[in-house]
């Protein structure tokens, strides 16, 4: 189950290093399934889940040190990206 995978990641993510873990997800499900996956990750990872930080106005990205003990999610969906 996806929840079990998330729990295993949470338990072992920072045993070797405190630097961020990047999960790369390719979504092949409808919007409702994607919302369910997001809800599971928020529930399991809690504060460890890195919140969106891509801000065009900021002009820079946070350093790896600023993201220590965070789980970052990089996702790709079948739908066209929206940058609103």
N, C-alpha and C positions, 0 to 999 in steps of 0.2 A: 504494500500500500504506500501511496505517496507520503502519508503522515509518518509511517515507519522510517522511510528514507530521511525525512526531515529530522526526526528524532535522532537518528544515527549520526547525521551531520552535526547536529547541535552538540552531541556528547563528545565528538572527536575532532571538531573543527580546529581547535586551538591547542592541541596537545604538543605539536612540534613548533608552532610559531604563533605569535599573537597578531600577525598581520592579516589583513582581510582575506576572506574566502570568497571567491567569485563563483556563483552558480550560473551556468549558461543554459537557459531553458528555451526549447523550441516548441511552441504551442501548436498542437494539432487538434484543438477542441474548440467548441463554441464559446461565446462570451460567458455563458453561465458556468462552464467548466473552468475557464480561466479565473473567474471571480472566486470559485471554490478553492482553487489552488492558491490564490493570493490569501484567502482567509486562513487556510491551513498554515501557510508560512508565517503569517502574522501571529497566529495563535502559538505555534511551536517555538519560533525564534524570538518573539517578543522584542525586547530592546536591542537584541543582537542584530536585528534586521536593519540594514542601512536604508535610510529614507532617501528619496530622490534628492540629488544634489547638483544636477546639471542645470545651471542657471546662466543663461547667455549674458546677463548683465554683470555677473561676478567676474567673468573673464579668466577664471582659473578653476582648477579642480582641487579638492582636498588632497593632502599628502597621504601616503600610506600610513604614516605614523598617526595621523588624525583619524584614520579608519580602523585602528587596532581593535580586535575583538568584534568586528562587524562582519555580517554576512551580506554580500552584495548580490543582487539578482540582475542578470543581463538577459533580456527576453526578446524573442522574435515570434511574431504572430503572422498568420497568413494575411491578415488585413493590412492595408497600407498604413504607414505610421502617421500619427497626428502630432503636430508640434504646437498646438494652440496653448 
